[in-house]
Amino acid sequence: MFNLTQELVKILGIDPARLRLEWISSAEGTRFAEVATEFTEQIRSLGPSSLKQAA
């Protein structure tokens, strides 16, 4: 299903780097925080999305 979502993102003109899937257990709070921080930094480094906001 994730591969299908990746294809849809490409079709919509969204940079695939803005999509990420991680499997994290509810017992891995520290890991979740690390992934969230890392992904946030990655998105910020990409800059604003080229998509226009819907009205």
N, C-alpha and C positions, 0 to 999 in steps of 0.2 A: 504494500500500500504506500510505503514511503517513496518508492521509486516512481509511482504514479504521481504523487504530490510534487516530486522534483520536476517531472516533465511539465506539469501544469504551471508551476512557477516559471519555468523557462518560457513557456508559451505566452504567459502574461507579461513577460518582459522584466521579471524580477530577478535580480542577481541571486543565483543559487546559494551563494555564500551567506545569504540572509535566512537560510533555512537550516535547521540542525535538529537531529534526533539523538537523544541520549537515554539509555536505560539506567535509571538510578533507583535503588531500593529506598523505601521510606526510612530505613535505618542508616542511610548514608547522607546525613545532613551536611556534613563538611564537604563531601564530594559535590552535592547539589550547589552549595554556595560557590565552590571553585568553578564549576561549569557555568553557572549563571554570570559570575564576574568575567570569566574569559569570553563568553559569548557577547556580553554587553560591550566589552572592549573591542571585539572584532566588528560588531555592527557600527560602533562609533567611528572606527577607523575607515569604514566604507563610506561614511558621510551620509547625507540625506538621500532618501530613496528617489529614484527618478520618476516614480509614479505620482500623479497628481491626486490630491485628496478629493474624494467624491463629495458633492454638495449635499 
